[in-house]
Amino acid sequence: MKPLAGLHILEFDGLGPVTFAGMMLADLGADVLRLTRSAAAGAPVFAEVGGAVLHRGRPAVEADLKNLDDRAGVMELIDRADALIEGFRPGVMERLGLGPEICAARNPKLVYGRITGWGQTGPMARQVGHDINYIALSGALHAMGEPDRPPRPPLNLIGDYGGGAMMLVTGVLAALLEARTTGKGRAVDAAMTDGSALMMSLFQALGARGLWNEARGANLLDGGAPFYRCYACRDGRFVAVGALEPQFHAALIAGLGLAPGSMAQFDLADWPAQHARLEAVFATRDRDDWAARFEGTDACVTPVLTTAEAALHPHNAARGTFVDQGGVQAAPAPRFDGTPAEPVAAPDAISLEDAAARWR
């Protein structure tokens, strides 16, 4: 049995972060119903994105909120839900007559999870934006990229998923624990600006101690250190080097065939010269040659794999990190003793009547 077995969660289908949060909760064992707008309802309010991967583990339930019977069916689901999650702009759920106050009046123990870019309050709360905008305002984006080029977006992992969906899941689970003891739910306001700012806590702490430079590519973990960055190899592929500790740095130097002590690890003034030297050495061999040379050592050197390559790597294969269910996808994480990590494929859509019967 999975950890969240027995929990009923109603997901209002939306873009990226709320879809990912619904997938996570379903992977953890919650009975999640994904509410989508029916074809009869016209232009969609609930976006059909995510496909077989992000929609796995929970059925779609079509509803037209302008239809009185459908609306009554949705309200019955809200009455029986432990949590509701939605990712619309502030005010949308209120205009639909489904805001947290109305839902709490019907179901006092309901946890109402909300995820937006800017949050439910503040002067920008109703302004449009995307992941890149949210992490730009939180200070996270400025730290990423090369020093002489504009910041480079880290896919949409930090705003949408790390600072957004993961914070929503954390908040919902915390509120569910509270509701079990108090019988009273609460609204969770997960803003991607807040979450991505929180994820920068280490660098805020380092900056307060004078150990972090606001310039990109000039610090220990942003590619500024020659022993913590990626290098191009002879075949145009790459290796990742993470030799932070002195003993790991010594293993890196040995594996590269350089003289012991030939690089003063924390001589910042010498870092540009060390970069150039390591670039030249790594360019002499192919990526997989370097991977084989450093395998089993403490140098913290690994190949930079594509998604397809990652699925075939022996370590990932041994752990079942990826599965093939009509295409390669990541298995649920984290793992729990005695619980298989196989994802549950997206079930067929069900009717509102069947959804209500499922939760009675």
C-alpha positions in Angstrom: 0.0 0.0 0.0 1.3 3.5 -0.9 1.6 6.2 1.8 -1.3 8.4 0.6 -3.8 5.5 0.1 -7.3 6.5 1.1 -6.9 10.2 0.5 -9.3 11.8 -2.0 -7.9 14.7 -4.0 -9.8 16.7 -6.7 -7.5 18.2 -9.3 -8.8 21.0 -11.5 -6.9 20.3 -14.7 -4.4 23.0 -15.7 -1.0 23.7 -17.1 2.4 22.3 -15.9 2.7 22.8 -12.2 -0.7 21.7 -11.0 -0.6 18.7 -13.4 2.8 17.7 -12.0 1.5 18.1 -8.5 -1.5 15.8 -9.3 0.9 13.2 -10.8 3.1 13.3 -7.7 0.1 12.9 -5.3 -1.3 10.0 -7.4 2.2 8.4 -7.5 2.2 8.5 -3.7 -1.1 6.6 -3.6 -3.8 9.3 -3.3 -7.0 8.7 -5.2 -6.9 11.8 -7.5 -9.7 12.7 -9.9 -8.7 15.1 -12.7 -11.6 17.4 -13.4 -11.6 18.5 -17.1 -14.0 20.6 -19.1 -16.3 18.6 -21.2 -16.5 19.1 -25.0 -20.0 20.4 -24.6 -18.7 23.2 -22.5 -17.1 25.0 -25.4 -13.7 26.8 -25.1 -11.6 25.0 -22.5 -11.1 26.3 -19.0 -9.1 23.3 -17.9 -6.1 22.7 -20.3 -5.6 19.2 -21.6 -1.8 19.0 -21.4 0.6 16.4 -20.1 -0.3 13.4 -22.1 0.2 9.8 -20.9 3.1 10.8 -18.5 1.9 13.8 -16.5 -1.7 12.4 -16.5 -0.7 9.0 -15.2 -2.4 7.5 -12.2 -5.7 9.3 -12.2 -8.8 9.4 -14.5 -10.2 12.4 -16.2 -13.7 13.5 -15.2 -15.5 15.7 -17.6 -17.7 18.5 -16.3 -19.6 21.5 -17.6 -19.9 23.9 -14.7 -22.7 25.8 -16.5 -24.8 22.6 -16.4 -26.7 22.4 -13.1 -26.4 18.6 -12.9 -22.7 18.7 -13.6 -22.2 21.5 -11.1 -24.0 19.5 -8.5 -21.8 16.5 -9.2 -18.7 18.6 -8.8 -19.9 20.0 -5.5 -20.6 16.4 -4.3 -16.9 15.6 -5.1 -15.8 18.7 -3.2 -17.9 17.6 -0.2 -16.1 14.3 -0.1 -12.5 15.4 -1.0 -9.7 15.6 1.4 -7.9 18.2 -0.8 -8.5 20.2 -3.9 -5.7 21.6 -6.1 -5.9 24.3 -8.7 -3.6 26.5 -10.7 -5.7 29.3 -12.2 -5.0 33.0 -11.9 -6.3 34.6 -8.7 -10.1 35.1 -8.9 -10.9 32.5 -11.5 -12.2 29.9 -9.0 -14.1 32.6 -7.1 -15.8 33.6 -10.4 -16.8 30.0 -10.9 -18.4 30.0 -7.4 -15.8 27.5 -6.2 -13.5 29.7 -4.1 -12.0 28.4 -0.8 -14.6 30.1 1.4 -17.5 28.5 -0.4 -15.8 25.1 -0.4 -14.8 25.4 3.3 -18.4 26.2 4.2 -19.5 22.8 2.6 -16.4 20.8 3.7 -14.6 22.3 6.7 -11.8 19.7 6.6 -11.0 20.5 2.9 -7.4 21.5 2.2 -7.5 24.0 -0.7 -4.2 24.0 -2.6 -3.5 26.9 -5.0 -0.5 27.4 -7.2 0.3 30.5 -9.2 3.4 32.4 -10.4 3.1 35.5 -8.3 0.8 34.3 -5.4 -2.7 35.1 -4.4 -1.8 38.6 -3.1 0.6 41.4 -4.0 0.5 44.1 -6.8 1.5 41.5 -9.5 -0.9 38.8 -8.4 -3.2 39.1 -11.4 -0.4 39.8 -14.0 0.4 37.1 -16.6 3.8 35.4 -16.6 5.7 32.2 -17.0 8.4 30.3 -15.2 11.2 32.5 -16.6 9.4 35.7 -15.3 8.9 34.2 -11.8 12.4 33.1 -11.3 13.7 36.4 -12.7 11.8 38.3 -10.0 12.9 35.9 -7.2 16.7 36.4 -7.9 17.2 32.8 -9.0 17.6 33.4 -12.8 20.3 36.0 -12.4 22.7 33.4 -10.9 22.5 31.1 -13.9 24.5 31.1 -17.0 27.9 32.3 -18.2 29.4 35.6 -17.1 29.5 37.3 -20.4 26.1 36.3 -21.7 22.5 36.8 -20.6 21.1 34.4 -17.9 20.1 31.1 -19.3 16.7 29.6 -18.3 17.1 26.2 -16.4 14.3 24.7 -18.4 11.1 25.3 -16.3 12.3 23.2 -13.4 12.9 25.9 -10.8 9.8 27.9 -11.0 7.1 25.6 -12.3 8.2 22.4 -10.6 10.7 23.0 -7.8 9.4 26.3 -6.5 5.9 25.6 -7.6 4.6 22.0 -7.8 6.9 20.6 -5.1 6.0 23.5 -2.7 2.3 22.9 -3.4 2.6 19.2 -2.6 4.6 20.0 0.6 2.0 22.5 1.7 -1.0 20.3 0.9 0.5 17.4 2.8 1.3 19.6 5.8 -2.2 21.0 5.9 -3.7 17.4 5.5 -1.7 16.4 8.6 -3.1 19.3 10.5 -6.7 18.6 9.3 -6.4 15.1 10.7 -6.0 16.4 14.2 -8.1 19.6 14.1 -10.8 18.6 11.6 -10.2 21.9 9.8 -8.5 22.5 6.5 -6.9 25.6 5.2 -5.9 27.3 1.9 -2.4 26.8 0.7 -0.9 29.7 -1.4 2.0 28.2 -3.3 3.7 31.0 -5.4 6.5 30.2 -7.7 8.3 33.5 -6.7 8.2 32.5 -3.1 9.3 28.9 -3.7 12.1 29.7 -6.1 13.3 32.4 -3.6 13.3 29.8 -0.9 15.4 27.5 -3.0 18.1 30.2 -3.1 18.5 30.0 0.7 22.0 28.6 0.5 23.2 31.4 -1.7 21.5 34.0 0.4 23.4 32.6 3.4 26.7 32.5 1.5 26.2 36.1 0.3 25.5 37.3 3.8 28.9 35.9 4.8 30.7 37.4 1.8 31.1 34.0 0.2 28.9 34.5 -2.9 29.6 37.0 -5.7 26.5 38.3 -7.5 28.5 38.0 -10.8 27.5 34.9 -12.8 30.2 32.2 -13.3 32.4 33.5 -10.5 31.4 31.2 -7.6 31.8 27.7 -6.3 28.6 26.2 -7.6 27.8 28.3 -10.7 30.5 27.1 -13.1 33.1 29.6 -11.8 35.2 26.9 -10.1 37.2 24.8 -12.6 36.5 21.7 -10.5 32.7 22.2 -10.5 31.5 22.6 -14.1 31.1 20.7 -17.4 33.7 20.2 -20.0 33.5 19.4 -23.7 35.2 16.2 -24.9 36.8 15.3 -28.2 33.6 13.9 -29.6 31.5 17.0 -28.8 29.8 15.4 -25.8 30.4 16.5 -22.2 31.4 15.4 -18.8 30.3 16.9 -15.5 33.0 17.5 -12.8 32.0 17.9 -9.2 35.3 17.5 -7.3 34.5 19.9 -4.5 36.4 18.3 -1.5 40.2 18.4 -1.6 40.5 14.6 -1.7 38.1 14.4 -4.6 40.1 17.2 -6.4 43.3 15.2 -5.9 41.6 12.2 -7.5 40.5 14.4 -10.4 44.1 15.7 -11.0 45.4 12.1 -10.8 42.8 10.8 -13.3 43.7 13.5 -15.7 47.4 12.6 -15.6 48.4 15.9 -14.1 51.1 16.3 -11.5 49.9 16.2 -7.9 49.6 19.6 -6.4 49.9 21.3 -9.8 46.6 23.2 -9.3 45.9 25.1 -6.1 42.2 24.3 -5.8 41.0 27.5 -4.1 43.3 30.0 -5.7 40.6 32.1 -7.3 43.0 34.3 -9.2 44.2 31.1 -11.0 40.8 29.7 -11.8 40.7 31.1 -15.4 44.1 29.5 -16.1 42.9 26.2 -14.6 39.7 26.3 -16.6 41.7 26.6 -19.8 44.1 23.8 -18.8 41.3 21.4 -17.9 39.4 22.3 -21.1 42.4 21.3 -23.1 42.9 18.0 -21.3 39.3 16.9 -21.5 39.2 17.7 -25.2 41.8 15.0 -25.9 39.5 12.1 -25.3 35.9 11.1 -26.0 33.2 11.4 -23.3 32.8 7.7 -22.7 36.6 7.2 -22.5 36.7 9.7 -19.7 33.7 8.1 -18.0 35.4 4.7 -18.1 38.7 6.2 -16.8 37.0 7.8 -13.8 34.5 5.0 -13.1 35.0 3.7 -9.5 37.2 6.7 -8.5 36.5 9.5 -6.1 37.0 12.2 -8.7 33.2 12.9 -9.1 33.3 12.8 -12.9 30.3 11.6 -14.8 29.1 11.7 -18.4 26.4 14.2 -19.3 23.7 12.0 -20.7 20.7 12.7 -22.9 17.3 11.5 -21.7 17.5 8.5 -24.0 21.0 7.6 -22.7 20.0 8.1 -19.1 17.3 5.5 -19.4 19.9 2.9 -20.5 22.6 3.7 -17.9 23.4 0.6 -15.7 22.8 2.5 -12.5 19.4 3.8 -13.6 18.5 0.5 -15.1 19.3 -1.3 -11.8 17.1 1.0 -9.8 14.3 1.2 -12.3 14.6 5.0 -12.5 12.9 4.9 -15.9 10.2 2.7 -17.2 8.7 2.1 -20.6 5.0 2.5 -20.8 4.3 3.4 -24.4 7.5 5.5 -24.2 10.2 6.2 -21.6 9.2 8.1 -18.5 10.6 8.5 -15.0 9.3 6.1 -12.4 7.7 7.5 -9.2 10.0 9.0 -6.6 10.9 8.9 -3.8 10.9 5.1 -3.0 9.2 3.4 -0.1 10.0 0.0 1.3 7.6 -2.7 0.1 6.0 -0.4 -2.5 6.7 -0.9 -6.2 8.0 2.1 -8.1 6.0 1.3 -11.2 3.8 4.2 -12.3 0.1 3.6 -12.9 -0.9 4.4 -16.5 -3.5 7.1 -17.1 -6.9 5.3 -16.7 -9.8 5.9 -19.1 -12.0 8.9 -18.4 -15.0 8.3 -16.1 -18.3 10.1 -15.7 -19.2 12.5 -12.9 -21.7 9.8 -11.7 -18.9 7.2 -11.6 -16.6 9.6 -9.8 -19.2 10.3 -7.1 -19.8 6.6 -6.6 -16.1 6.0 -6.3 -15.8 8.4 -3.4 -19.0 7.4 -1.5 
